[in-house]
């Protein structure tokens, strides 16, 4: 059974394993540095559907199907699926996964959703409430632009601090692996909502960095570890602005992350060639990288102990138009492989 250590960290003693993973991205993401890592991509931004929102639902189904296939289980064997996205009422998830016929738990953690879903699925498997669980999330550049900013036809200019929402989806299948050959979730730390008063919706890296620093600080304190104890510490889409702020905030706490950290928002695109502002963002950014590049490194023996943190900016069009600040939240999972 799971147990708590320190103030916020949960140790999963039964080691729920990631036995299946799947990733799907769009054309721009495929053209980036990690293009060959993803399971599939499409040059059609609508993925054969009539709207961008339906395309996002299609992304989730494709990623989930690949993860289920790789786990070598049947969809009716999955007890729970945790899913979320950036669209209002999480319609990307509910419409995309309705054909699976699996008990569905919809989540909204903005871009922190992949770590949140994976953590919850792992806890459910660890305690025996589910034998097999899955986590999936997605984002789509065109659907996010239409909801949070302006439709593409408007042709608005982007600020240097803005980030490019990733068109992509990542999915994981989690269960107890008796053979112990796959990576497993050992620890989970859920983050608090952190708000330092950032109001610029085109600078989400600045809004999210304090939450990432808070969660990481609590995890280090709870576990009596530091950056040097992990192969890599991954954050989800802080981008160039948020990454630098994270370093400064962690410096104040006495932790130097610079040699131990990578940000998914900086990994997804070629920052010099692809014109993505401060980097990638969106639920699908960290999710698709976790379900491809990171999992591949584990399977090839390059990684044995990492921290994976998805970071989310908890804004809505209504709150930003009313001049509200942008709260951030970050959740952390510790992934290991013997």
Helices and strands as residue ranges (DSSP letters): E 3-5, E 9-11, E 16-26, H 27-30, G 35-37, E 40-42, H 52-71, G 75-77, E 80-84, G 88-90, H 91-97, G 98-100, E 104-107, G 110-112, H 113-126, E 132-139, H 141-148, G 152-154, E 164-165, E 168-176, E 184-189, H 204-223, G 227-229, E 232-236, H 239-252, E 261-263, H 264-267, E 280-281, H 283-289, I 290-294, H 295-299, E 305-313, H 317-321, E 328-336
